[in-house]
Structures are given as C-alpha cells and as structure tokens.
C-alpha cells in the first residue's frame, strides 16, 4: 500500500512592495552614511589642515578590542558602530553661537563624538558585563597603586590641610584593604559596600589623570619612536578602559548630592539599589594569602623600579600593572598546576 504524499498548503503571505519594507530604508540609510563618510574623508584629504587625529586609531582599536572580548559577535559590534555613527552626525550641526560655519572644525570634534557614543552604546548594551567584578586581591592592587600615586606625586610635601586629610583617609582605607587581603576577616555586606565604593573612587582618580595626561601629551608627529609607541599604548589602554571609566562614574553618581538636597526620600530607593549593585559585584570569596603576597611583591617591585628610574609615566605604569597582573597571576597558577601533575 502506497502512502500519499501530504499536500502542502500554499502560503497566503504576499511580499510587500519594496517601498514598504524596513530593510529598504535601512539600506538607504547605510548608503547615505557611506556617502557622507566618503565626503568627510575627501575633505580631510584636500584640506591644508591636519584634520585626521592620529590618536583616534589606537583609541578606536582599544574600544573594538574590549567589545570583542565582551561579545564575540562581530555583527553586534558593527551595529553599535553604525548607531554611534548616526548619533555622532549631530556634531555637524551648527553651534548656538557659531556665526560662521566651519565644516573642518566639526570634522575634528566629530571623531571624538563618534568614539564617545560608541562607548556609551557599548556600556548600555553590556550593562552587567562592564560592572567590574571585585575581590580582595583587586582592591589590594588598587590600594597599593593609590599609595604609589601619592608618593610619586610628592603629595607628602603639601601644606594644604584638605589634601593632608585626603592623604590620611587614603592611607587608612588602603590599610583596611590590605588587612582584609592578608587575614581571614569576614567580608560582611558593609565591608563589601565600603571596599567597592573605594575601588570606584580609586579608578575615577586614575582615569581622570590618565585622560588628562594622554590628551596633553605631544602629538605623534612631534614624538620620537619610543614616545610614539608609548602614546599608542596609552591611547589603546584608554580605549580598553573607557567603558569601565564610564561605568564607575555611574556607580558613584547616585552618591552625589543633587541641587543641595542630600539624599531626600525620593533618593533612598535609588541609593538602596546602588548599594546592592556594589555589594553584589564584590565577591564573598576570600583571596589566598599566597596570591595576596604575590600581588604585593609584583606591584611594589614594579612601582619601586619605576619610581627610582622613571622608565614610563606614572599613570601608564599603573594601568599596565592593572592589565598585566591578572595575566601574570594566571600564568603562575598554570605553572603550579602543571608542576603538580
């Protein structure tokens, strides 16, 4: 007995005309963006001024690198870049007090506007991923770094009472962080909240100095080969860390007073929510004393050498330690694990 083949029902779906498809307008928008980009590059090429900011490249590559680490989907990264490109076009609008429109000036500002929107979109999409996870080891490293920063800045010589108070508080909190790393002192909710806020404050201080030092550095054209390579590293690091800088600002923003009203009733709910974010991102797991010792030796050795011989700028040394220590620690753990086999 033969089986009858099932009869497929014909779909009643009628494809809409080309003018009613969303994809048509998306392709049109992409075409217009591409044409406008070509025009911008054309204006850059024929201009007598140097409109192309070379530090744009390592900054952009740093942002791309961190986006790739957070999301392996290149399509998503491209969509974020297109969104940033669309929003950055607002930088070509004439300013309120701009009597004579200068397209070339807008090109210079547009490059950094594009990067700013790219970072903002990335932070919004990867909201949870860019909330830095903290441990006792990380706050130990940050506390040692802030102590090096104070010493290298020669802040001990200041006679300003406010600065002296800040230095004293920094030493106390850093000492508290070091005690937590080298003892089995329990990590309560209050201690995790306190250490998390301290971590955000440290990172904001380092971020502001890094941004200031990088953007006040000489141009690539006026630098030697070594200085040029150092600038590339500094801008790349800034690109990598840009999302975390913005996120740390968000993490501290709720604790700032608004319109001279210190934490009114309407703020209590938001404060509680932010406190829970800080507590939730700080691990209850205590760091091994051997790892804490390794961190202490690594940070103190590199900072001491740089302080004595001034190999690289202070802010660059700090960010290099932040980026390299987790890698070095991972290599150490793998070597120990391999030797035990």
Secondary structure, 3 states (H helix, E strand, C coil): CCCCCCCCCCCCCCCCCHHHCHHHHHHHHHHHHHHHHHHHHHHHHHCCCCCCCCHHHHHHHHHHHHHHHHCCCHHHHHHHHHHHHHHHHHHHCCCCCCCCCCHHHHHHHHHHHHHHHHHHHHHHHCCCCCCCCECHHHHHHHHHHHHHHHHHCCHHHCCCHHHHHHHHHHHHHHHHHHHHHHCCCCCCHHHHHHHHHHHHHHHHHHHHHHHHHHHCCCCHHHCCHHHHHHHHHHHHHHHHHHHHHHHHHHHHHCCCCECCECCCHHHHHHHHHHHHHHHHHECCCCCCHHHHHHHHHHHHHHHHHHHHHCCCCHHHHHHHHHHHHHHHHHHHHHHHHHHHC
